[in-house]
Amino acid sequence: EDAARAYDAAVVKSGRKDRLNFPPTHTRDPTAAKQRVHGVTKITSQFKGVSWNSACSKWVAVLWDRELKRARHIGSFESEEDAARAYDREALK
């Protein structure tokens, strides 16, 4: 969690438009958001690199590999936070 918060601080300080791991609390509910898209409820994550996989009913962490120019699957997790931690560990390698 400390690494994710340090990343967020660096992004905010630099002025980049990257997605934050911990969005400001005044702009978003800290729980996963549910959005209605074309009549279907879509669950979105509050963390970068984390998404809901409805086929297996788990949170999935995916990291974009710039060298290979493709997405790299990190794993499937029961909780959104576990997926975010796995993403952070892989991103720091």
Phi and psi in degrees as GROMACS dihedral restraints (atoms count N, CA, C in turn):
[ dihedral_restraints ]
;  ai    aj    ak    al  type     phi  dphi    fc
    3     4     5     6     1   -62.1    20    10
    4     5     6     7     1   -40.4    20    10
    6     7     8     9     1   -64.7    20    10
    7     8     9    10     1   -39.7    20    10
    9    10    11    12     1   -65.2    20    10
   10    11    12    13     1   -40.8    20    10
   12    13    14    15     1   -68.8    20    10
   13    14    15    16     1   -36.0    20    10
   15    16    17    18     1   -65.5    20    10
   16    17    18    19     1   -40.7    20    10
   18    19    20    21     1   -60.3    20    10
   19    20    21    22     1   -47.1    20    10
   21    22    23    24     1   -59.7    20    10
   22    23    24    25     1   -43.3    20    10
   24    25    26    27     1   -62.1    20    10
   25    26    27    28     1   -40.8    20    10
   27    28    29    30     1   -65.9    20    10
   28    29    30    31     1   -39.4    20    10
   30    31    32    33     1   -64.3    20    10
   31    32    33    34     1   -47.2    20    10
   33    34    35    36     1   -63.2    20    10
   34    35    36    37     1   -43.2    20    10
   36    37    38    39     1   -64.2    20    10
   37    38    39    40     1   -38.6    20    10
   39    40    41    42     1   -77.8    20    10
   40    41    42    43     1   -18.0    20    10
   42    43    44    45     1    83.0    20    10
   43    44    45    46     1     6.2    20    10
   45    46    47    48     1   -66.9    20    10
   46    47    48    49     1   161.3    20    10
   48    49    50    51     1  -100.0    20    10
   49    50    51    52     1    20.5    20    10
   51    52    53    54     1   -62.9    20    10
   52    53    54    55     1   152.8    20    10
   54    55    56    57     1   -73.2    20    10
   55    56    57    58     1   136.5    20    10
   57    58    59    60     1   -89.5    20    10
   58    59    60    61     1   151.5    20    10
   60    61    62    63     1   -74.1    20    10
   61    62    63    64     1   -35.4    20    10
   63    64    65    66     1  -125.6    20    10
   64    65    66    67     1    89.9    20    10
   66    67    68    69     1   -60.9    20    10
   67    68    69    70     1   153.1    20    10
   69    70    71    72     1   -56.7    20    10
   70    71    72    73     1   139.5    20    10
   72    73    74    75     1   -67.9    20    10
   73    74    75    76     1   -23.8    20    10
   75    76    77    78     1   -77.6    20    10
   76    77    78    79     1   -10.3    20    10
   78    79    80    81     1  -109.0    20    10
   79    80    81    82     1   -14.0    20    10
   81    82    83    84     1  -152.7    20    10
   82    83    84    85     1   143.9    20    10
   84    85    86    87     1   -66.0    20    10
   85    86    87    88     1   135.3    20    10
   87    88    89    90     1   -66.5    20    10
   88    89    90    91     1   -13.4    20    10
   90    91    92    93     1   -89.5    20    10
   91    92    93    94     1   165.0    20    10
   93    94    95    96     1   -60.3    20    10
   94    95    96    97     1   135.2    20    10
   96    97    98    99     1   -83.3    20    10
   97    98    99   100     1   147.2    20    10
   99   100   101   102     1  -114.8    20    10
  100   101   102   103     1   128.4    20    10
  102   103   104   105     1  -121.8    20    10
  103   104   105   106     1   143.9    20    10
  105   106   107   108     1   -92.9    20    10
  106   107   108   109     1   117.4    20    10
  108   109   110   111     1  -125.2    20    10
  109   110   111   112     1   114.4    20    10
  111   112   113   114     1    51.9    20    10
  112   113   114   115     1    43.5    20    10
  114   115   116   117     1    79.2    20    10
  115   116   117   118     1     1.4    20    10
  117   118   119   120     1  -113.9    20    10
  118   119   120   121     1   134.0    20    10
  120   121   122   123     1   -78.1    20    10
  121   122   123   124     1   122.8    20    10
  123   124   125   126     1  -111.3    20    10
  124   125   126   127     1   127.3    20    10
  126   127   128   129     1   -93.5    20    10
  127   128   129   130     1   127.7    20    10
  129   130   131   132     1  -116.9    20    10
  130   131   132   133     1   153.9    20    10
  132   133   134   135     1   -94.7    20    10
  133   134   135   136     1   153.8    20    10
  135   136   137   138     1   -89.5    20    10
  136   137   138   139     1    -1.7    20    10
  138   139   140   141     1  -112.3    20    10
  139   140   141   142     1   145.7    20    10
  141   142   143   144     1   -68.2    20    10
  142   143   144   145     1   137.4    20    10
  144   145   146   147     1    79.8    20    10
  145   146   147   148     1     6.6    20    10
  147   148   149   150     1  -120.0    20    10
  148   149   150   151     1   133.9    20    10
  150   151   152   153     1  -143.7    20    10
  151   152   153   154     1   162.0    20    10
  153   154   155   156     1   -91.6    20    10
  154   155   156   157     1   129.4    20    10
  156   157   158   159     1  -104.6    20    10
  157   158   159   160     1   105.2    20    10
  159   160   161   162     1   -72.0    20    10
  160   161   162   163     1   -21.8    20    10
  162   163   164   165     1   -65.1    20    10
  163   164   165   166     1   -38.7    20    10
  165   166   167   168     1  -110.7    20    10
  166   167   168   169     1     0.6    20    10
  168   169   170   171     1    55.0    20    10
  169   170   171   172     1    47.5    20    10
  171   172   173   174     1  -140.1    20    10
  172   173   174   175     1   162.6    20    10
  174   175   176   177     1   -85.2    20    10
  175   176   177   178     1   136.9    20    10
  177   178   179   180     1  -118.5    20    10
  178   179   180   181     1   134.5    20    10
  180   181   182   183     1  -105.1    20    10
  181   182   183   184     1   128.9    20    10
  183   184   185   186     1  -135.2    20    10
  184   185   186   187     1   134.5    20    10
  186   187   188   189     1  -118.9    20    10
  187   188   189   190     1   132.6    20    10
  189   190   191   192     1   -78.5    20    10
  190   191   192   193     1   122.8    20    10
  192   193   194   195     1   -94.7    20    10
  193   194   195   196     1   108.9    20    10
  195   196   197   198     1   -67.3    20    10
  196   197   198   199     1   -33.9    20    10
  198   199   200   201     1   -68.6    20    10
  199   200   201   202     1   -45.0    20    10
  201   202   203   204     1   -84.5    20    10
  202   203   204   205     1   -12.9    20    10
  204   205   206   207     1    55.9    20    10
  205   206   207   208     1    47.6    20    10
  207   208   209   210     1  -158.0    20    10
  208   209   210   211     1   163.6    20    10
  210   211   212   213     1   -78.7    20    10
  211   212   213   214     1   139.2    20    10
  213   214   215   216     1  -113.0    20    10
  214   215   216   217     1   117.6    20    10
  216   217   218   219     1   -71.7    20    10
  217   218   219   220     1   125.1    20    10
  219   220   221   222     1   -93.6    20    10
  220   221   222   223     1   -41.7    20    10
  222   223   224   225     1   162.9    20    10
  223   224   225   226     1   173.0    20    10
  225   226   227   228     1  -111.6    20    10
  226   227   228   229     1   139.2    20    10
  228   229   230   231     1  -136.9    20    10
  229   230   231   232     1   151.9    20    10
  231   232   233   234     1   -70.2    20    10
  232   233   234   235     1   -36.5    20    10
  234   235   236   237     1  -116.2    20    10
  235   236   237   238     1   150.9    20    10
  237   238   239   240     1   -62.9    20    10
  238   239   240   241     1   -38.5    20    10
  240   241   242   243     1   -66.5    20    10
  241   242   243   244     1   -40.0    20    10
  243   244   245   246     1   -63.4    20    10
  244   245   246   247     1   -39.8    20    10
  246   247   248   249     1   -64.5    20    10
  247   248   249   250     1   -40.0    20    10
  249   250   251   252     1   -66.1    20    10
  250   251   252   253     1   -39.5    20    10
  252   253   254   255     1   -64.9    20    10
  253   254   255   256     1   -40.4    20    10
  255   256   257   258     1   -64.4    20    10
  256   257   258   259     1   -41.2    20    10
  258   259   260   261     1   -60.3    20    10
  259   260   261   262     1   -46.2    20    10
  261   262   263   264     1   -60.5    20    10
  262   263   264   265     1   -42.5    20    10
  264   265   266   267     1   -61.2    20    10
  265   266   267   268     1   -45.3    20    10
  267   268   269   270     1   -68.3    20    10
  268   269   270   271     1   -37.2    20    10
  270   271   272   273     1   -67.0    20    10
  271   272   273   274     1   -28.0    20    10
  273   274   275   276     1   -84.7    20    10
  274   275   276   277     1    -9.4    20    10
